Amino acid sequence: MLVASAPDMEVVAQAGTGTEAVELARGTKADLVVMDIRMPGLDGIEATRIIAADASLAAVRVLVLTTYDTDEHVVDALRAGASGFLVKDTRPAELLDAIRTVAAGEALLSPGPTSRLIARFLSAPEAPTGAAGGPEGLSERERQVLTLVARGLNNTGIAEALGLSPLTAKTHVSRIMGKLGARDRAQLVIVAYESGLVTPGER
């Protein structure tokens, strides 16, 4: 009801299970899937992993929405290919904004789980899904941009911090994603922290 009430959004399908979510994603080619983690049979994380691995669904983004904001769920959802993570007590207007943000290709994390997410990266590093490797092959400017992405800056913020135009910042982010084999900005955050390029508490 909430999504349908937004003039710029349309609900094209609703799924009751993870398996159904995957089937409907393939059938509708929706721009974005709002995925619950806890579902009968195939859970939302595995359904997200299947969608992210399907080349025919490369344009489909997944926003994970759950009451469970534990580290494991945040990490698993992002590694599975989710572009965003929100808990269910998010206010309605914020949820709609989150959908717009993720649909536009940005990464989004609830503020609450983020610090725990970073701590987990450092204590139990694993290669993120879809990422080819660390930032070793990046130029110095690209490493600067990746650092700012990992700290949560959008393209405008990156441009202001580095004295660039927003378009140039966007181009840098796109090139970094290509070099690292990352699906989106969420996976760039994973690479930055797991490679040690960014550490918690750094400014």
C-alpha positions in Angstrom: 0.0 0.0 0.0 2.8 2.4 0.9 4.7 1.8 -2.4 1.5 2.0 -4.5 0.7 5.3 -2.9 3.9 6.9 -4.3 3.2 8.6 -7.7 6.6 7.6 -9.1 6.4 3.9 -8.1 4.4 0.9 -9.2 4.0 -2.5 -7.5 4.4 -5.1 -10.3 4.3 -8.2 -8.1 4.2 -9.6 -4.6 5.9 -12.8 -3.4 5.3 -14.8 -0.3 8.4 -17.0 -0.5 12.0 -16.6 -1.6 11.5 -19.0 -4.5 8.5 -17.0 -5.7 10.5 -13.8 -5.4 13.1 -15.1 -7.7 10.6 -16.3 -10.2 8.7 -13.0 -10.2 12.0 -11.0 -10.5 12.7 -13.0 -13.6 9.2 -12.7 -15.0 8.7 -9.0 -14.3 12.2 -7.6 -14.6 11.3 -5.2 -11.9 13.7 -2.3 -11.2 13.9 -3.1 -7.6 13.0 -5.9 -5.2 12.2 -5.1 -1.5 13.3 -8.4 0.1 12.4 -9.7 3.5 15.0 -11.9 5.1 12.8 -14.4 6.9 10.5 -16.2 4.4 9.3 -19.8 4.1 11.6 -22.2 2.2 14.3 -20.1 0.4 15.2 -17.2 2.6 15.6 -13.7 1.4 19.4 -13.7 1.5 19.6 -16.8 -0.7 16.9 -15.4 -3.0 19.0 -12.2 -3.3 22.1 -14.2 -4.1 20.3 -16.0 -6.9 19.0 -12.7 -8.4 22.4 -11.0 -8.2 24.1 -14.0 -9.9 21.6 -14.1 -12.8 23.0 -12.1 -15.7 19.6 -11.5 -17.1 18.7 -9.6 -13.9 21.8 -7.4 -13.8 19.7 -4.3 -13.7 17.5 -5.4 -10.8 18.4 -4.0 -7.4 17.6 -5.5 -4.1 16.7 -3.6 -0.9 16.7 -5.9 2.1 14.1 -5.0 4.7 14.0 -6.9 8.0 13.3 -6.7 11.7 16.6 -8.5 12.3 19.5 -6.0 12.1 22.2 -8.4 13.4 25.7 -8.2 11.9 25.3 -11.5 10.2 22.2 -10.4 8.3 23.8 -7.1 7.2 27.0 -8.8 6.0 25.2 -11.8 4.4 22.7 -9.5 2.6 25.4 -7.3 1.1 27.7 -10.2 0.1 24.7 -11.8 -1.5 24.4 -8.8 -3.7 21.9 -6.5 -1.9 22.3 -2.8 -2.6 20.6 -1.6 0.6 19.6 -2.7 4.0 16.9 -1.2 6.2 15.2 -2.4 9.4 11.4 -2.5 9.5 11.0 0.3 12.0 12.1 2.7 9.3 9.6 5.5 8.9 7.4 5.3 5.7 8.9 8.4 4.1 12.4 7.1 4.7 11.5 3.7 3.2 10.3 5.4 0.0 13.4 7.5 -0.2 15.5 4.4 0.3 13.7 2.7 -2.6 14.5 5.7 -4.8 18.1 5.8 -3.7 18.7 2.1 -4.4 16.8 2.2 -7.7 19.0 5.1 -8.7 22.1 2.9 -8.3 23.3 4.2 -4.9 24.0 1.9 -1.9 22.1 2.4 1.3 22.6 1.1 4.9 20.6 1.8 8.0 22.8 3.9 10.4 22.3 1.4 13.3 23.9 -1.7 11.8 26.7 0.1 10.0 29.3 0.2 12.8 28.7 -3.4 13.6 29.0 -4.2 9.9 32.4 -2.6 9.8 33.6 -4.4 12.9 32.6 -7.7 11.5 34.5 -7.0 8.3 37.7 -6.6 10.2 37.2 -9.6 12.5 36.0 -12.1 9.9 37.1 -11.0 6.4 35.8 -12.8 3.4 35.9 -12.0 -0.3 32.7 -10.1 -1.1 30.4 -11.6 -3.7 31.2 -10.3 -7.2 34.3 -8.4 -6.2 37.4 -9.4 -8.1 39.9 -8.1 -5.6 41.3 -5.3 -3.5 42.2 -1.8 -4.6 45.8 -2.5 -5.6 45.1 -1.8 -9.3 43.5 1.6 -8.6 45.2 5.0 -9.2 45.8 7.3 -6.3 42.8 9.4 -7.2 40.6 6.3 -7.5 41.8 5.2 -4.0 40.8 8.6 -2.6 37.4 8.3 -4.2 36.9 4.7 -2.9 37.8 5.9 0.6 35.1 8.5 0.4 32.5 6.1 -0.9 33.3 3.8 2.0 32.7 6.7 4.4 29.2 7.1 3.0 29.7 10.1 0.7 27.5 10.4 -2.4 28.9 11.7 -5.7 28.2 15.3 -4.7 30.0 14.9 -1.4 32.9 13.3 -3.1 33.1 16.1 -5.7 33.1 18.7 -2.9 35.8 16.9 -0.9 38.2 16.5 -3.8 37.4 19.6 -5.8 35.8 17.8 -8.7 32.6 18.1 -10.7 29.8 15.7 -9.7 30.0 14.1 -13.2 33.8 13.5 -12.8 33.2 11.9 -9.3 30.5 9.7 -10.8 32.8 8.7 -13.6 35.5 7.7 -11.1 33.1 5.6 -9.1 31.9 3.8 -12.2 35.5 3.1 -13.3 36.4 1.8 -9.8 33.3 -0.5 -9.9 34.5 -1.8 -13.3 38.1 -2.4 -12.1 37.0 -4.2 -8.9 34.2 -6.2 -10.5 31.8 -4.7 -8.0 28.0 -4.8 -8.6 27.4 -1.5 -6.9 28.6 0.9 -4.2 27.7 -1.4 -1.4 30.3 -3.8 -2.6 32.8 -1.0 -2.9 32.3 -0.4 0.8 33.1 -4.0 1.5 36.3 -3.9 -0.6 37.5 -0.7 1.1 37.1 -2.1 4.6 38.2 -5.6 4.0 41.4 -4.5 2.2 42.3 -2.1 5.0 42.0 1.0 2.9 39.6 2.4 5.4 39.5 1.5 9.1 36.8 2.3 11.7 37.2 5.6 13.4 39.3 7.1 10.6 38.4 10.6 9.5 
